[in-house]
Amino acid sequence: MKRSILFGKYLIAIVVAVTIFQTGCKREKGMHDATPPVNTTNLTTYDYLKSKSGIYDSLLMLVDKFKGMKQILTSDSVTLFAPSNSSFQLAVQNLNDLRKARGQNPIYLSQLAAGSAGITGSKNIELAKRDSAALDTLVSMYIIKGWYVAADFAIGDGQTVLSVRGDYKMHGQRIFADAEGFQNGGVEAIEYADTKRSLFVAKWSKTQTTSVNIKTKNGYVHLLRTDHVFGFDEYVARMTFVPPPPVAWNLKTDLLFPYWPPASNYYDGQVSAGEVFKKALDGSVLTKFISNVNAGSNYYPTMYWFPRDSVGKTRAAVCNSYTMTTANDSKLYRDRDPRAFKIEATLDPAPWQLRATPLFNDIYQPNPNAVWVQLDVRQDQDWTTNYQQKTFDFTNNVAYTGYRLVILQVGTGSSSQTLFQISEWTMNYRSN
């Protein structure tokens, strides 16, 4: 009898273990089979945003402005990745920093969303319509067709989804935050990305959610991090953005190189052999130039441009503008951003020379006897995001034989020794 009871207990234990094993080995399924989310509301997606007073006002203002957008969030079956007010504030600040540097007045969301209302002049009306349409497109990137919870982005490397207007391809992938000392042991989140219509993940712009799987009457809502910049990195490029003036140098003939005082023992590529000075000239924000600096000893990189003709002789060129663009991880390493800098120029007929004792690939150096004059100086520059481009105009109509960008301070300036980095630098000429 005892033996029979003991056998029965073993049999029950085996059945339970097999059941657990089979359950754990089942393929993770999509939204239709997912456990119903804990966060459920009887409100529509639009009304849910309205119920969060002071958090999604900017998004709601745009939704109300654009034809059909409110209807989409009220009755269509959609999933919303919701950017908060702070996301819009960051984007607007980036745009107005650029406009301020160019001597333009600030411009805000309500003005852009209004389109051509109150605008005069055919050219201005056309620009206003374009800006309004572009803003509509950016908002649509956060609203995707169909219902998706975090589990739907768990298979493989996630999946591509389509925006409600234009079928623009976005991408979602489920991740887990780190918690309690365990990597990927924290709460469920979604990495949401603008694919930029590219197959190369390195070119995507990404953000993450703080909360997921909020069920509304007509869809799902996932809340984005407050440090996300609305529009990913497209807002400034689209919103009344006038491209920088033409680049003034010719990379095939001109001479460009960085230079540090010999006593510094710094050289190009010392920090990273793959992130040398020429990466700041390659036209791609995905690469960068990074170097050592030492504020205590005034060992900052100085970047030189010497115009030359097709046979390598010195020529003169006029420049009245320049740009700098932050690197791919600027937000993470803000202490590396250029905070103070100046542009100087020389009229010396021989502003550069061969280096007597070449250091690695550095075979040129500036003429130590050349006289330099200051054309522009900037202080307390604040960079707020990755890949942020700023254009700096200054007054000049003199053709100089050499220009240099002198870095005076990086980050907060509180550290005596740190790093400097940028993804792109250009010297430009604006004709009007």
C-alpha positions as CSV (number, residue, x, y, z in Angstrom):
1,M,0.0,0.0,0.0
2,K,2.8,2.4,0.9
3,R,4.6,1.5,-2.2
4,S,1.5,2.3,-4.3
5,I,1.0,5.7,-2.7
6,L,4.7,6.6,-3.2
7,F,4.5,5.6,-6.9
8,G,1.4,7.8,-7.3
9,K,3.3,10.8,-5.9
10,Y,6.2,10.2,-8.2
11,L,3.8,10.0,-11.2
12,I,2.1,13.3,-10.3
13,A,5.5,15.0,-9.9
14,I,6.6,13.7,-13.4
15,V,3.4,14.9,-15.0
16,V,3.8,18.4,-13.5
17,A,7.4,18.6,-14.6
18,V,6.6,17.6,-18.1
19,T,3.7,20.1,-18.3
20,I,6.0,22.9,-17.1
21,F,8.7,21.9,-19.6
22,Q,6.3,21.9,-22.5
23,T,4.8,25.2,-21.6
24,G,8.3,26.8,-21.3
25,C,9.3,25.4,-24.8
26,K,6.4,26.8,-26.7
27,R,7.1,29.4,-29.3
28,E,6.4,32.9,-28.0
29,K,3.3,34.1,-29.9
30,G,2.1,37.5,-30.9
31,M,-0.4,40.0,-29.5
32,H,-3.4,37.9,-30.2
33,D,-2.2,35.2,-27.9
34,A,-0.5,37.4,-25.4
35,T,-1.6,37.8,-21.8
36,P,-4.0,40.8,-21.5
37,P,-2.1,43.9,-20.4
38,V,-2.5,45.0,-16.8
39,N,-2.9,48.6,-17.9
40,T,-6.3,48.9,-19.5
41,T,-8.6,51.9,-20.0
42,N,-12.1,52.3,-21.3
43,L,-10.9,55.5,-23.1
44,T,-9.9,55.9,-26.7
45,T,-6.2,56.5,-27.4
46,Y,-7.0,60.2,-28.0
47,D,-8.9,60.5,-24.7
48,Y,-6.2,58.6,-22.9
49,L,-3.7,61.3,-23.9
50,K,-6.2,64.0,-22.9
51,S,-6.5,62.4,-19.4
52,K,-2.7,62.9,-18.8
53,S,-2.8,66.6,-18.4
54,G,0.5,68.4,-18.8
55,I,2.3,65.4,-20.3
56,Y,1.1,65.1,-23.9
57,D,-0.2,68.6,-24.7
58,S,2.2,69.2,-27.5
59,L,1.3,65.9,-29.2
60,L,-2.4,66.6,-28.8
61,M,-2.0,70.1,-30.2
62,L,-0.6,68.7,-33.4
63,V,-3.1,65.9,-33.6
64,D,-5.9,68.5,-33.3
65,K,-4.3,70.6,-36.0
66,F,-3.8,68.0,-38.7
67,K,-6.8,66.8,-40.6
68,G,-7.9,63.3,-39.8
69,M,-5.4,62.7,-37.1
70,K,-7.8,62.9,-34.2
71,Q,-10.1,60.5,-36.0
72,I,-7.2,58.0,-36.3
73,L,-6.5,58.1,-32.5
74,T,-10.2,57.9,-31.7
75,S,-11.5,55.1,-33.8
76,D,-8.9,53.5,-36.0
77,S,-7.0,50.3,-34.9
78,V,-3.5,51.7,-34.2
79,T,-0.6,51.5,-31.8
80,L,0.9,54.8,-30.6
81,F,4.5,55.3,-29.4
82,A,3.7,58.5,-27.4
83,P,6.4,61.3,-27.1
84,S,5.9,63.6,-24.1
85,N,6.1,67.4,-23.9
86,S,9.8,67.2,-23.1
87,S,10.5,65.4,-26.4
88,F,9.0,68.3,-28.3
89,Q,10.8,70.8,-26.1
90,L,14.2,69.2,-27.0
91,A,13.4,69.3,-30.7
92,V,12.2,72.9,-30.6
93,Q,15.3,74.0,-28.7
94,N,17.6,72.3,-31.2
95,L,15.9,74.1,-34.1
96,N,16.0,77.5,-32.4
97,D,19.6,77.1,-31.4
98,L,20.4,76.8,-35.0
99,R,18.2,79.7,-36.0
100,K,19.7,81.9,-33.3
101,A,23.2,81.1,-34.6
102,R,22.0,82.3,-38.0
103,G,20.4,85.5,-36.6
104,Q,16.9,84.2,-37.1
105,N,13.9,84.5,-34.8
106,P,12.7,81.4,-32.9
107,I,9.8,79.4,-34.3
108,Y,7.5,77.1,-32.4
109,L,5.2,74.1,-33.0
110,S,2.0,76.1,-33.2
111,Q,3.5,78.3,-35.9
112,L,4.7,75.4,-38.0
113,A,1.5,73.4,-37.6
114,A,-0.6,76.4,-38.8
115,G,0.8,76.1,-42.3
116,S,0.3,79.1,-44.5
117,A,-2.3,80.8,-42.3
118,G,-1.4,84.4,-41.9
119,I,1.6,84.1,-44.1
120,T,2.2,86.4,-47.0
121,G,4.4,86.1,-50.1
122,S,4.3,83.1,-52.5
123,K,7.7,81.8,-51.4
124,N,6.9,82.1,-47.7
125,I,3.5,80.4,-48.2
126,E,5.1,77.5,-50.0
127,L,7.7,77.0,-47.3
128,A,5.1,77.2,-44.6
129,K,3.0,74.5,-46.3
130,R,6.0,72.3,-46.7
131,D,6.9,72.6,-43.0
132,S,3.4,71.8,-42.0
133,A,3.3,68.7,-44.2
134,A,6.7,67.6,-42.9
135,L,5.5,68.0,-39.3
136,D,2.4,65.9,-40.1
137,T,4.7,63.2,-41.5
138,L,6.9,63.2,-38.3
139,V,3.8,62.8,-36.0
140,S,2.7,59.9,-38.2
141,M,5.9,58.1,-37.5
142,Y,4.7,57.5,-34.0
143,I,1.4,56.0,-35.0
144,I,1.5,52.6,-36.6
145,K,-1.2,50.5,-38.2
146,G,-2.6,47.6,-36.2
147,W,-2.2,46.5,-32.6
148,Y,1.2,45.6,-31.2
149,V,2.3,44.8,-27.7
150,A,5.9,44.2,-26.6
151,A,5.7,40.5,-27.2
152,D,5.1,41.1,-30.9
153,F,8.6,42.5,-31.2
154,A,10.2,39.6,-29.4
155,I,10.8,37.3,-32.3
156,G,14.3,37.4,-33.8
157,D,15.6,40.9,-34.2
158,G,12.1,42.5,-33.9
159,Q,9.9,43.5,-36.8
160,T,9.1,46.3,-39.2
161,V,5.8,48.2,-38.8
162,L,4.2,50.8,-41.0
163,S,3.1,54.4,-40.1
164,V,-0.5,55.4,-40.6
165,R,0.4,57.9,-43.3
166,G,2.7,57.0,-46.1
167,D,3.5,53.5,-44.9
168,Y,6.8,54.7,-43.6
169,K,8.8,51.8,-42.2
170,M,9.6,51.9,-38.5
171,H,11.0,49.1,-36.4
172,G,10.4,47.7,-32.9
173,Q,12.4,45.2,-30.9
174,R,11.6,44.0,-27.4
175,I,14.4,44.4,-24.8
176,F,14.7,44.2,-21.0
177,A,16.2,46.8,-18.7
178,D,18.9,45.8,-16.3
179,A,17.7,45.3,-12.7
180,E,18.8,43.9,-9.4
181,G,22.3,43.1,-10.6
182,F,21.1,41.0,-13.5
183,Q,21.6,42.0,-17.1
184,N,18.3,42.0,-19.0
185,G,16.6,41.1,-15.9
186,G,14.4,44.1,-15.5
187,V,11.1,45.4,-16.9
188,E,10.0,44.8,-20.5
189,A,10.6,47.6,-22.9
190,I,10.6,48.3,-26.7
191,E,13.4,49.8,-28.7
192,Y,11.6,51.9,-31.3
193,A,13.6,53.0,-34.4
194,D,13.3,55.2,-37.4
195,T,14.8,53.0,-40.1
196,K,15.5,56.0,-42.5
197,R,14.4,53.6,-45.3
198,S,17.8,51.8,-44.9
199,L,18.6,48.2,-44.4
200,F,21.7,49.1,-42.3
201,V,20.9,49.2,-38.6
202,A,23.8,51.5,-38.0
203,K,22.0,54.3,-39.8
204,W,18.8,53.9,-37.7
205,S,17.8,56.4,-35.0
206,K,16.5,54.7,-31.9
207,T,14.7,55.4,-28.7
208,Q,13.2,53.3,-25.9
209,T,9.9,53.1,-24.0
210,T,9.3,53.7,-20.3
211,S,6.0,51.9,-20.1
212,V,4.4,49.5,-22.5
213,N,1.1,47.6,-23.3
214,I,-1.4,50.2,-22.3
215,K,-4.7,49.0,-23.8
216,T,-7.2,51.6,-25.0
217,K,-10.6,51.1,-26.7
218,N,-9.0,51.3,-30.2
219,G,-5.4,50.2,-29.7
220,Y,-2.3,50.2,-27.6
221,V,-0.1,52.9,-26.2
222,H,3.6,52.7,-25.4
223,L,5.2,55.6,-23.6
224,L,8.6,56.9,-24.8
225,R,11.5,58.1,-22.7
226,T,11.5,61.8,-21.8
227,D,15.0,62.3,-23.3
228,H,13.8,61.2,-26.7
229,V,14.0,64.1,-29.2
230,F,10.8,64.3,-31.2
231,G,11.3,63.4,-34.9
232,F,14.3,61.4,-34.0
233,D,17.1,63.3,-35.8
234,E,14.8,64.5,-38.6
235,Y,13.1,67.5,-36.9
236,V,15.8,70.1,-37.5
237,A,16.5,68.8,-41.0
238,R,12.9,69.2,-42.0
239,M,11.6,72.2,-40.1
240,T,12.5,75.3,-42.1
241,F,16.0,74.1,-42.2
242,V,18.2,75.9,-44.7
243,P,21.2,73.8,-45.5
244,P,24.6,75.3,-44.6
245,P,26.3,77.4,-47.4
246,P,28.6,75.5,-49.8
247,V,31.8,74.1,-48.3
248,A,34.7,76.4,-49.1
249,W,37.5,73.9,-49.3
250,N,38.5,71.3,-51.9
251,L,39.5,68.1,-50.3
252,K,41.4,66.9,-53.4
253,T,43.9,69.8,-53.4
254,D,43.7,71.6,-50.0
255,L,45.7,70.7,-47.0
256,L,43.9,69.9,-43.7
257,F,45.3,68.5,-40.6
258,P,45.1,68.7,-36.8
259,Y,48.0,70.0,-34.7
260,W,48.9,70.0,-31.0
261,P,51.9,71.6,-29.3
262,P,54.9,69.3,-29.5
263,A,55.2,69.2,-25.7
264,S,51.8,67.6,-25.4
265,N,52.9,64.3,-27.0
266,Y,49.4,64.1,-28.6
267,Y,48.9,62.9,-32.1
268,D,46.1,62.0,-34.5
269,G,44.7,58.6,-33.8
270,Q,46.2,58.3,-30.3
271,V,42.8,57.7,-28.7
272,S,41.4,55.5,-31.4
273,A,43.2,54.5,-34.6
274,G,39.8,54.3,-36.4
275,E,38.6,57.7,-35.3
276,V,41.2,60.0,-36.8
277,F,40.9,63.6,-38.1
278,K,39.9,62.7,-41.6
279,K,36.7,61.1,-40.2
280,A,35.6,64.7,-39.4
281,L,35.9,65.5,-43.2
282,D,34.2,62.4,-44.7
283,G,30.7,63.8,-44.9
284,S,29.2,61.1,-42.6
285,V,28.0,61.7,-39.1
286,L,28.3,58.0,-38.4
287,T,32.1,58.5,-38.1
288,K,34.0,60.9,-35.8
289,F,37.3,62.4,-34.8
290,I,38.3,62.0,-31.2
291,S,41.4,63.3,-29.5
292,N,43.1,64.0,-26.1
293,V,43.0,67.4,-24.6
294,N,44.5,68.8,-21.4
295,A,42.9,72.0,-20.2
296,G,45.5,72.5,-17.4
297,S,48.3,72.7,-20.0
298,N,46.3,74.3,-22.8
299,Y,46.8,71.2,-25.0
300,Y,43.8,71.4,-27.2
301,P,43.6,70.2,-30.8
302,T,43.8,72.9,-33.5
303,M,42.4,72.1,-36.9
304,Y,44.0,73.7,-39.9
305,W,42.9,74.4,-43.4
306,F,45.3,75.7,-46.0
307,P,43.9,76.3,-49.5
308,R,46.1,75.1,-52.4
309,D,45.8,74.9,-56.1
310,S,46.0,71.8,-58.3
311,V,49.8,71.7,-58.2
312,G,50.0,72.2,-54.4
313,K,50.8,75.9,-54.2
314,T,49.2,78.2,-51.7
315,R,46.1,80.0,-52.8
316,A,43.7,82.4,-51.0
317,A,40.1,81.7,-50.2
318,V,37.2,83.6,-48.6
319,C,35.3,82.0,-45.8
320,N,32.5,83.4,-43.7
321,S,30.8,80.4,-42.1
322,Y,31.6,77.1,-40.5
323,T,29.7,74.1,-39.1
324,M,30.3,71.5,-36.4
325,T,28.3,68.3,-35.7
326,T,28.2,66.3,-32.5
327,A,29.1,62.6,-32.5
328,N,27.1,59.5,-32.3
329,D,27.3,59.3,-28.5
330,S,27.3,63.0,-27.6
331,K,24.4,62.8,-25.2
332,L,26.3,60.1,-23.3
333,Y,29.6,61.9,-23.3
334,R,28.7,65.6,-23.1
335,D,32.0,66.4,-21.5
336,R,33.6,65.8,-25.0
337,D,31.6,68.4,-26.9
338,P,33.2,71.7,-28.0
339,R,32.1,74.4,-25.5
340,A,34.3,77.3,-26.5
341,F,36.3,77.8,-29.7
342,K,37.5,80.4,-32.2
343,I,38.2,80.8,-35.9
344,E,41.5,82.5,-36.9
345,A,43.0,83.2,-40.3
346,T,46.4,84.2,-41.8
347,L,47.6,86.1,-44.9
348,D,51.1,84.6,-44.7
349,P,52.3,83.6,-48.2
350,A,53.8,80.3,-46.8
351,P,51.4,79.4,-43.9
352,W,52.4,75.7,-43.7
353,Q,55.6,73.7,-44.0
354,L,56.9,70.2,-43.9
355,R,57.4,68.8,-40.4
356,A,61.1,68.4,-39.6
357,T,60.5,65.3,-37.5
358,P,57.3,63.6,-38.7
359,L,55.2,62.0,-35.9
360,F,53.4,58.9,-37.3
361,N,51.4,60.3,-40.3
362,D,51.8,63.9,-39.4
363,I,54.1,65.3,-42.0
364,Y,52.9,68.9,-42.1
365,Q,52.8,71.7,-39.5
366,P,51.7,75.4,-39.4
367,N,54.4,78.0,-40.0
368,P,55.3,79.0,-36.5
369,N,56.1,82.5,-37.7
370,A,52.7,83.1,-39.3
371,V,50.5,85.9,-37.9
372,W,46.9,84.9,-37.1
373,V,43.9,87.2,-36.7
374,Q,40.7,86.3,-34.9
375,L,37.5,86.2,-37.1
376,D,35.0,84.6,-34.8
377,V,34.8,83.3,-31.2
378,R,32.0,81.3,-29.4
379,Q,31.6,80.5,-25.7
380,D,29.2,78.5,-23.6
381,Q,28.0,76.4,-26.5
382,D,25.4,73.8,-25.3
383,W,24.9,70.7,-27.4
384,T,21.8,68.7,-26.6
385,T,21.7,65.6,-28.7
386,N,23.7,63.3,-31.0
387,Y,24.4,64.3,-34.6
388,Q,23.5,67.9,-33.8
389,Q,24.8,70.3,-36.4
390,K,25.3,74.0,-35.7
391,T,26.2,76.6,-38.3
392,F,28.2,79.7,-37.3
393,D,28.3,82.7,-39.5
394,F,30.7,85.6,-39.2
395,T,31.6,88.7,-41.2
396,N,34.5,88.4,-43.6
397,N,35.3,89.3,-47.2
398,V,39.1,88.8,-47.2
399,A,40.7,85.9,-49.0
400,Y,43.1,84.3,-46.5
401,T,45.8,81.7,-47.2
402,G,45.0,79.7,-44.1
403,Y,42.2,79.2,-41.5
404,R,42.2,77.3,-38.2
405,L,39.6,76.2,-35.7
406,V,41.0,76.4,-32.2
407,I,39.2,74.5,-29.5
408,L,39.4,76.4,-26.2
409,Q,37.2,74.4,-23.9
410,V,35.2,71.1,-23.9
411,G,32.2,69.9,-21.9
412,T,31.8,71.9,-18.7
413,G,35.5,72.9,-18.6
414,S,35.7,71.5,-15.0
415,S,38.1,68.7,-15.9
416,S,41.8,69.4,-16.4
417,Q,42.2,66.4,-18.7
418,T,39.6,64.8,-20.9
419,L,38.6,64.1,-24.5
420,F,37.3,66.1,-27.5
421,Q,35.1,64.7,-30.3
422,I,33.1,65.8,-33.3
423,S,31.6,63.9,-36.2
424,E,31.9,66.6,-38.9
425,W,33.6,70.0,-39.4
426,T,33.3,72.3,-42.5
427,M,34.4,75.7,-43.5
428,N,31.9,77.5,-45.7
429,Y,31.2,80.5,-47.8
430,R,27.8,82.2,-47.9
431,S,27.4,84.4,-51.0
432,N,24.4,86.4,-49.7
